[in-house]
């Protein structure tokens, strides 16, 4: 009934049916939070961090029946900062995408914006996040664990066991990537600066964490309530 010229989709999470795709005479466009064709799919922000990508961006694309397969009008890039969480990167990309719409929609409506097909050999897929991925395996490297904690902030949030209780890890920093002769998961130091934990390769310093049913605490506040000396995350 509205007879739209154009439909804009952002973070919708489902594939639009053909009836919706063909309703506007200019079709539907999507603001996608990746540099297509890298990271088509449901969780491009988190998958980019998990993979160790150093940059990402936003793609303004024409929608087709396939999953993020349509031609791309324009892409803009931003760096992924070494300590940036998925929640922080999401907000940065949202601002970037909003600016792109303001900049390019007039040209698109006038028919002057041209699209380019995606390179099929460069396609990667960002599968939907599963809660089971949130569990930390301390035999992995400190670098991999650091990426996992960043990628899963703010959902589903990285988690582990400490003294038979589930603890969620919200923020950490990489101390070193060198192999340490300590059992993975073992606390090797804890002070106001953080809780340093041995991993399969390197040391990870936990900065913010949360016990089940509790609030998010700094490491300094956490160790005032819980004695972690010599304890082991598992």
C-alpha positions, 0 to 999 in steps of 0.5 A, spaced: 500 500 500 505 504 501 508 503 494 515 504 496 521 506 491 526 502 495 527 498 502 533 498 506 535 492 511 539 492 516 541 486 521 534 483 519 537 476 520 532 472 515 532 472 508 527 476 505 521 472 501 521 474 493 515 478 494 518 483 499 524 483 494 520 485 488 515 490 491 519 496 491 521 498 484 528 499 486 529 493 490 532 492 497 538 494 499 542 491 505 547 495 510 552 489 511 557 489 517 563 486 513 567 487 507 563 483 502 564 477 499 568 476 506 563 474 512 557 473 508 551 471 513 549 472 520 555 474 525 560 477 521 563 482 526 564 476 531 567 472 526 572 477 523 574 478 530 575 470 531 579 470 525 584 475 527 582 480 521 585 487 522 580 491 518 572 490 517 567 495 514 560 496 511 558 494 504 552 497 501 549 491 497 543 490 492 539 484 495 538 478 492 534 471 493 541 468 496 544 469 502 548 476 502 550 474 494 548 481 491 552 486 487 555 491 492 554 498 491 560 501 495 564 499 501 567 503 507 573 500 511 575 501 518 580 498 522 579 492 528 583 495 534 587 490 538 582 490 544 576 492 541 570 488 543 564 485 538 559 490 542 564 496 541 565 494 533 558 493 532 557 501 534 562 503 530 560 500 524 552 502 525 555 509 525 559 508 519 553 504 515 548 510 517 553 515 514 553 511 508 546 511 507 546 519 508 551 519 503 549 514 497 541 514 498 540 520 494 545 517 488 542 510 488 534 513 488 537 517 482 539 511 478 546 514 478 550 509 483 553 503 480 554 496 483 559 491 482 558 483 482 562 480 488 568 476 487 566 468 488 573 466 489 573 470 496 567 468 499 567 466 506 561 465 511 560 468 518 555 462 521 550 464 526 553 464 533 552 458 538 552 458 546 556 452 546 562 456 543 562 461 549 566 456 553 574 457 554 579 452 552 585 454 556 589 449 552 588 454 546 593 460 546 592 466 549 591 470 543 586 465 541 582 466 547 583 473 547 579 474 541 574 469 543 573 473 549 572 480 545 568 476 540 563 474 545 562 481 548 556 482 549 553 475 547 554 470 548 559 472 553 566 467 554 565 463 560 569 458 564 569 454 571 572 457 577 572 453 583 566 449 580 562 455 579 561 458 572 564 465 571 563 469 565 569 473 562 567 480 559 574 483 558 581 481 558 588 483 555 594 479 552 600 479 556 605 474 552 604 469 547 610 465 549 609 458 552 609 458 559 611 451 563 605 452 567 598 448 567 593 451 562 588 455 566 592 456 572 592 463 576 599 465 576 598 472 579 593 476 581 592 483 583 589 490 582 591 490 575 588 483 573 588 476 574 594 473 570 592 466 567 597 461 564 594 458 557 597 453 552 601 458 549 602 465 553 599 468 559 592 472 559 590 477 564 583 477 566 580 484 567 573 484 568 569 477 570 562 475 573 560 470 577 553 466 576 547 471 578 552 477 580 554 483 577 560 484 572 566 486 577 573 488 575 579 483 577 581 488 583 574 487 586 573 480 584 579 478 588 577 482 594 571 477 594 574 470 591 581 467 593 584 466 586 591 464 589 593 458 585 586 456 583 585 454 576 580 456 571 577 450 567 
